[in-house]
Amino acid sequence: YRAADANTVSVAKAVRERLKKIEKTFFKVRDMKYVVITNQAKFIKNTIDEVIHTAVLGGILAILILLYFLKNIRSTIIIGVAIPVSVIVTFFLMFSFDISLNIISLGGLALGIGMLVDNSIVVLEAIQRYRENGTGVFQSALQGTSEVAGAVTASTFTTVAVFFPIVFVEGIAGQLFRDMALTVTFSLLASLIVSLTVVPMLFSSMRRQKAKERMNNVFK
């Protein structure tokens, strides 16, 4: 039986590895075999795999919906790159706070993936508006991001203010939903950072200025 704070999947894996050693030193000598009657980790692993599959499918559907509404391949690619980058940053923060990949944390990540594109879309649309008005690529990225940075930050922290206090809830409810609250918070903060840094950078890199237009902007 695992301890209260132990991970079921890790404990089951350790038991199986120990059984392999015991089989070589004890069972084979006596011509005996062992059978695993039940393994709760198997069901947990299957559930986690389903959550991961759902999260990936949600990300793909989000990109397809963006392609339909934005009707721009480059803009969709920029948002599509922002999603996995935000997820990687979220995983780094989860690892830093010792949050394991379990049903609750992955559920929070799946919930946060739907919100990951919000900030990036707002920033990208602001940049695109400046670009359509004739502003240079780099100036559009800078001015568009600066214009909506305050609103995007306020919107993100408003949502964070809803989830983050769950971390301080005591009792069983706090233990159950702490990982989810932190995961959603981390994913939102990651999306904010990515939208204000990676999205403008990708826009300025993918939409290069013409030589004549670049020279005009230099002499302005």
CORRA-V731301 format. One record per residue. N is the residue number from 0. RES is the residue in one small letter. PHI is phi in whole degrees, 0 to 359 (* if undefined). PSI is psi as a letter, one per 30 degrees, with the letter a starting at -180 (* if undefined). Layout:
# CORRA-V731301
N;RES;PHI;PSI
N;RES;PHI;PSI
This chain:
# CORRA-V731301
0;y;*;k
1;r;283;l
2;a;285;l
3;a;298;e
4;d;260;g
5;a;270;l
6;n;266;k
7;t;300;e
8;v;296;e
9;s;294;e
10;v;295;e
11;a;297;e
12;k;297;e
13;a;296;e
14;v;295;e
15;r;297;e
16;e;295;e
17;r;292;e
18;l;297;e
19;k;296;e
20;k;292;e
21;i;295;e
22;e;298;e
23;k;289;e
24;t;266;f
25;f;234;e
26;f;289;e
27;k;296;e
28;v;298;e
29;r;260;g
30;d;55;h
31;m;239;l
32;k;228;l
33;y;240;l
34;v;230;k
35;v;279;j
36;i;284;e
37;t;215;k
38;n;218;j
39;q;294;f
40;a;296;f
41;k;298;e
42;f;290;e
43;i;295;e
44;k;297;e
45;n;297;e
46;t;294;e
47;i;296;e
48;d;298;e
49;e;294;e
50;v;295;e
51;i;298;e
52;h;299;e
53;t;295;e
54;a;296;e
55;v;295;e
56;l;298;e
57;g;297;e
58;g;296;e
59;i;295;e
60;l;296;e
61;a;299;e
62;i;294;e
63;l;296;e
64;i;295;e
65;l;298;e
66;l;298;e
67;y;292;e
68;f;275;e
69;l;283;e
70;k;53;h
71;n;215;j
72;i;296;e
73;r;295;e
74;s;297;e
75;t;294;e
76;i;296;e
77;i;299;e
78;i;294;e
79;g;297;e
80;v;286;e
81;a;295;e
82;i;294;e
83;p;296;e
84;v;297;e
85;s;296;e
86;v;295;e
87;i;296;e
88;v;297;e
89;t;298;e
90;f;299;e
91;f;297;e
92;l;293;e
93;m;298;e
94;f;296;e
95;s;295;e
96;f;261;g
97;d;58;h
98;i;259;j
99;s;277;l
100;l;278;j
101;n;230;a
102;i;298;e
103;i;291;e
104;s;293;e
105;l;291;e
106;g;296;e
107;g;295;e
108;l;293;e
109;a;297;e
110;l;291;e
111;g;285;f
112;i;299;e
113;g;296;f
114;m;265;f
115;l;297;e
116;v;276;f
117;d;301;e
118;n;297;e
119;s;296;e
120;i;295;e
121;v;299;e
122;v;296;e
123;l;295;e
124;e;294;e
125;a;296;e
126;i;295;e
127;q;297;e
128;r;296;e
129;y;297;e
130;r;296;e
131;e;292;f
132;n;277;g
133;g;99;g
134;t;288;k
135;g;298;l
136;v;299;e
137;f;292;e
138;q;293;e
139;s;296;e
140;a;297;e
141;l;289;e
142;q;290;e
143;g;297;e
144;t;294;e
145;s;296;e
146;e;294;e
147;v;256;g
148;a;301;e
149;g;296;e
150;a;294;e
151;v;295;e
152;t;296;e
153;a;297;e
154;s;296;e
155;t;295;e
156;f;290;f
157;t;295;e
158;t;290;e
159;v;300;e
160;a;296;f
161;v;279;e
162;f;271;e
163;f;299;e
164;p;301;f
165;i;297;f
166;v;300;e
167;f;268;g
168;v;289;k
169;e;264;l
170;g;88;a
171;i;295;e
172;a;300;e
173;g;295;e
174;q;293;e
175;l;287;e
176;f;257;g
177;r;298;e
178;d;298;e
179;m;295;e
180;a;298;e
181;l;293;e
182;t;295;e
183;v;297;e
184;t;298;e
185;f;296;e
186;s;294;e
187;l;292;e
188;l;295;e
189;a;295;e
190;s;294;e
191;l;295;e
192;i;297;e
193;v;294;e
194;s;294;e
195;l;269;f
196;t;235;e
197;v;290;e
198;v;299;e
199;p;300;e
200;m;296;e
201;l;295;e
202;f;297;e
203;s;291;f
204;s;279;e
205;m;277;f
206;r;245;i
207;r;285;k
208;q;282;l
209;k;288;l
210;a;300;e
211;k;295;e
212;e;294;e
213;r;295;e
214;m;294;e
215;n;297;e
216;n;289;e
217;v;293;e
218;f;271;g
219;k;286;*
